[in-house]
Amino acid sequence: MKILLISFHFPPDAPIAATRAPKFARYLLDAGHDVRVLCARDPQPHVAHELDIDPDRVIRTDWRDLGAIPGAVLDRLAPGRGTGGGEADAAAPEPLVAAPSPPRPSLRSRLGRFYDSAVCRPDRRAGWHPFALRAARRTFARWTPDLVYATCPPHSVAPVARDVARLAGVPFVVEFRDRWALDAYSNHPDWRQALDRRQEAALLAEAAGIVTVSPLWAESYRARYDAERVAVAMNGFDPDDYPPERAVVPAMGPEGIELLFAGALYPGRRDPRALFAALALLGEEARRVRVTMLGKDLGPAVAMAREAGVSDSLALLPPEPHRAIVDRQYAADALLMLQWNDERDAGTVPGKLFECIGARRPVIATGWERGVAGRMIAERGLGIIANDPALLAEHIKGLLARKRRDGIIEPLPLSVRDGLTRHEQFAALDPFLRRAAGGEAARVAAQ
């Protein structure tokens, strides 16, 4: 089957967490499908990832950042007074939780937020749409897919996939790694969220299939749309990245432990406050714990550690390529997963959980304990998910004692990985995609 995979981000230039799309492309090729990838040429600074498919299969296009337009216009009208265009300009959405007693936003900032809600729909990458369609037309002159597959976010990829599929006269499938209209992390006003629900419903009414990475989210989509058009494929891990025979060589000696976090923070929702409070309860023992955090915009963690009085335990590092992060995961004594302790986050199953499972390192998590991720941690014996600093402190004490006694925190049993490789998760999609493609592709596959 010929499949056009549409993903805004694609290696080598992609955010630290953008691993699912390239792994899925690799899986489809290995499964015998003819795959092309349509993606944006992103000028933003990202960590370089390895591109492990033929670059001739990747179609890269320019794009326009809609969110940068107001700043650029105002800079021309009032030079020297604006912030300029780009990801950090005033048109960008506000942080999820503002700092205590924030100053009143400027008129420019308020106008920027209104513009973002009114114009940047579904998001500021909507400016990619005309560039993607032009590239698709050129591609279809020599190669036409049987199916278009969009992976979101950014959710502006979904309208691109629908219109590209119309050009080709083929069905399309939309994958949600994060939700669109029902995103619990949305900062948009109610009127904008209502528009998102309407736009999502209209678009998905035309889709041949809906894929999600969470069983709980799948229930929600099945309730709102045709249940037969919904499939689940969790993120999984790649055994080539996480060989089971790899030995653990701790980064720290027997007198200390390293807790590793790689990703993004959302202050007030996903942050290390409970962890730092737990370290504060350890007293002098906290000096034996090093919390290493990799990623962008981790400044809030510094303030939180200082507030808890455990600044000496925190080490911040810039983003690194995935292969380097894997090395750090194997060397860490436990891996941190910081989620939101709210029922609205119950369906979130972060990709980093599967990396913890692949590396077989113990997990220390915060977040909604009765959610999908919380149940996986408990049922598979991966570690602890808790929000009470006292419980977290007791668990960390136990790790310190084991490390001092044995000199190492032994890997989790190999059985924790059962059924959770990317190949096993993606394999469930193959018959689903053939049904979605229908027509000649399904008939040939059946033969």
Phi, psi and omega in degrees: 000142179264122186234129171261113177267123180250118180218125181301312179263140175201141181303157011278343182260106182201156177300165186301329184266000187277071181248339186294313183301310179295326178292322179292319177300316179298318179298314182299318178296315180296332179278001175098006179276153176266111190243138167235149180240128175253121184216171179266149172272098190270118181279354181292148180288119178231164173286137180285127175253159178285138174262109186254025168234165181301122181300338178293344178273355184254125180254112182254138181231162170286172176203165179240130180277104181298328182292341182273350186296312181301317180298319180295319180294314181294326178296325178289322182286326182224075183303139176087349183258346184261181179259353181083170179280171177125178186297333187260011184285177188291345180282350180290153178300153178294158169303154184301321178229123184285162177293157179303139178047060183290151175292155180298129181299145179291164177301318179300317180294317180294319177297322179297319180292322177296316178302316181300318181286322187276326189252319185278078183238128358290339181199180186290345176280003177301340176292354176283338190310304183294326178294318181294320181293321178298317179295323179295317179301316179296320181294318185290349175292337182232349182205128180236131182281164170268339183207142173252131182236120180254134174246125185237151009274174356297148187284350173295346175295329183296310175298326175300313181298318179300314184286327174294319178296323176297319178302318183277344183070037182230166178286165175224153178237140179245128177254132178249104171282330169228152182286159182258280187290332183253026181293118181292345182264004183294136176258002184287153177295166185302320183296325179288321179295326175296319176297320178299318180298319180294316181295318179297314182299317180296319182290315183288341174297335180267344186288144176280342181197155177231126180243138176225162185261005184228130176301324181290319176296324179299321178300319180295316180292323179294326179290329184264336183230179180298120184300329182291344182266008184244133178225156179244132171218100181293172188293311181072182177227162181259116180301334177293329177281330186233071180296132185294336183275358183294132181282150177267121176242102187300142177288335181240153179289181186295345182274353183216165175230150176247129173252123189250134174231131176230118180156207184244152176254148172232088187310132182091345179233297176247097180207170187266021183304311182297322179296314180295324176296324177295317179297323179298327179290342180282346181064228182297334180297338180300335180293342179273359183247128174245122176260109180259125181238128178247136175151186178260154172056047180266010181308319180304331180295327179297313180295321180292320178294319179296318180298324180277351180079026182235032182304326183294343182272350187259133174231125180255138178229150177289168178302149179228159175300156185302321181298321178291324178295320178301316178303317180293324180297317179295328183276343181283156178275334175203156182246137184265140173228110186254103181247180184269127179276073183207140182301334179295344179260012186298327184274351183291127176235089187296144178301329181295337177297321181288331175292321175301318180293318179299317181282346180059037175259146179302148183252134168242114187234150166243158181139189182289111190292334183263012178278182182300313181295318180299319179293321178297318180297317182288313186290329181263001179063044185276341183154232183224142166236121184203157179238354177276115181306327180296318178295317179297319180298318179297321180294317180294322175303317179298319177296319178299318181294318179296318182294318180294322183286315189257344183080359183197148169264109186297151177298154173293159179302148180300334183295342180295341183271353187304125174079004188245015173287157177300321181300316181294322179289316181291329183302328179294340181279338188302305178296328178297316180291325178294321177294320180296321180293320177061194173053222187296321181298318180292322181295317179296318180297320180295323179292000000 
